[in-house]
C-alpha cells in the first residue's frame, strides 16, 4: 500500500523531477514562488458546520502559509471552486466576503480562477508570491546540530475542530481560542520574513499535518533524522490545556516549524521575542545525521526510535495494483 510520501516519490520519479520543486512548500520559478492548496468537503470541512465566510478566510490564509514558510512575499491568488447543486447563492456570497477580507488583510489580489459544478464542494487555491530580496527558506536546508523550533503551541486547532463540529457555530464560538484557531488561522508572513532575514534559520515548513508529520518532511528533504526532546517539551506544556499527543499530532495549525543554526539559539530567541513578544516559541528537538528512522525521542536519558505520526491524507494507503 502506498502512503502520501510514497505517492510523492512516485510523482518525482515519473516526471523525472530534477528541479527540486516537488516536495517543498512552493515551486520556485525565477524570482516567483508558486503554491497550490485544496479544501475538500468532508475531508477539510463539514458544510453544515463551517461558516462560509470563515471558510473563505481559511482558504486564503492556509494557502499563503506556504509563502510564509519560505520567507516570501505574497502577490496574487487564483481560486477554483466546485459548487454542489443545492448550495444557495447567499452561501457563495458569504464565502467570497471572507476571501476578499483576507486578500485585503494580506495585501494580495484575486487575479482569476474557475467555477464548476460537482457532487461536493471543492476549493483549489493557487498563490503566487516572490522571493524576499532574492532569497528563500527551503525544507532541504537543515544541518546536523540545528535546533528545531515551532511557533506557538500546537494542537489547539484540533481541539477547535472537535468543539465546532460537536456544538456547531454560534456567534460566541469565535470567542473560543481553539475554535478561532481552527476556522481562522493566521498566515505568518511577517514571521517567515524574519526567519529568512535572521540568516541563522536553515530550513522551514508550515505545520498543516501536525508537527510529527511535517518534521518528517523536513527530515526527508534535508536527508537527516531528528531527536525529539520529550522531557523538555513536557516541561513547556506543563500547566497548559494541551497534551503532548495533541501538541505533536494536531494538524490545521499553519504555524511554522524551523531549524536554527547550532550556537545561535539564544541570540535568535532573544531577537525573536523582542520582535514578536506575543508569539511563543517551543524547542522541539535537534537535527542529527540520517539514521534508520526519521524520528527518535530523548526521554529520561533514553534515545529510541519514535514511531508515532501526524495526519496522512492516504493513511489507509492506496493499492499498488
Secondary structure, 3 states (H helix, E strand, C coil): CECHHHHHHHHHHHCCCCCCCCCCCCEEECCEEEEEEEEEECCCECCCCCCHHHHHHHHHHHHHHHHHHCCCEEEEEEEEEEEECCCCHHHHHHHHHHHHHHHHHHCCEEEEEEEEEECCCEEEEEEEEECECCECCCHHHCCCCCEEEEECCCCHHHHHHHHHHHHCCCHHHHHCHHHHHHHCCCCCHHHHHHHHHHCCEEEEEEECCCHHHHHHHHHHHHCEEEEEEHHHHHHHHCCCCCCHHHHHHCCCCCEEEEEECCCCHHHHHHHHHHHCCCCCEEEEEEEEECCCCCEEEEECCEEEECCCCCCCCCCCCECCC
